[in-house]
Amino acid sequence: MNKTIISIPDPMTLAQKLSRIQVEFKAKKSSFNKFGNYYFRSAESILEALKPMNEKYGVYFTVNEMLINANPPIMSSVATIWDIESSKSIDCTAIVGVDLEQKGMAMPQRYGSTSSYGKKYALGNLLLIDDTADADATNKHEKEVAVKEKAELKFGTTEYSKALEYLQGGGDIALIEKKYTLTAIVKEALLNNK
């Protein structure tokens, strides 16, 4: 009499599922920043790209926020992966301060911007999203690239106003310096008025 032994694999733990999702997960940088001339991921695009993982691994994701009454106020965003079978969870947190002095935005926009930023980074921490430029974005495909001289950013110009607005919205001075030549006085004025 021959006996057939059937091996039933152990179910994956939530940590194993998360590890596989971290390896497989790809979210395109589908939003574009006109001033900085770069693409980025939003919290919404990350969550949309996660949906196929829900069914494949029997999980779902949530992002919760809590406003901490401090000076300035702080937004705590918690991204969580939940296992449908075991009800276990793993979470990661991102803490972001609300800039109450941010010019060019109404108060609800300041909180909304902080909320979006916190969600994005909490999800990025949970999923180990590498936010560096991918090889395709930096590959010159063997073409010769002409070196373009940067224009000088001057007070009172439309470009200066846009740069100031960009910084007040949480932008990075390094991106402005990639696009323009800044004198020490202009750079100091931008940083002091942001």
Secondary structure as GFF3:
##gff-version 3
##sequence-region A 1 194
A	DSSP	alpha_helix	14	24	.	.	.	ID=ss1
A	DSSP	beta_strand	31	33	.	.	.	ID=ss2
A	DSSP	beta_strand	38	40	.	.	.	ID=ss3
A	DSSP	alpha_helix	43	57	.	.	.	ID=ss4
A	DSSP	beta_strand	59	68	.	.	.	ID=ss5
A	DSSP	beta_strand	74	83	.	.	.	ID=ss6
A	DSSP	beta_strand	89	97	.	.	.	ID=ss7
A	DSSP	alpha_helix	107	127	.	.	.	ID=ss8
A	DSSP	alpha_helix	135	138	.	.	.	ID=ss9
A	DSSP	beta_strand	151	152	.	.	.	ID=ss10
A	DSSP	alpha_helix	158	168	.	.	.	ID=ss11
A	DSSP	alpha_helix	173	179	.	.	.	ID=ss12
A	DSSP	beta_strand	180	181	.	.	.	ID=ss13
A	DSSP	alpha_helix	184	193	.	.	.	ID=ss14
###
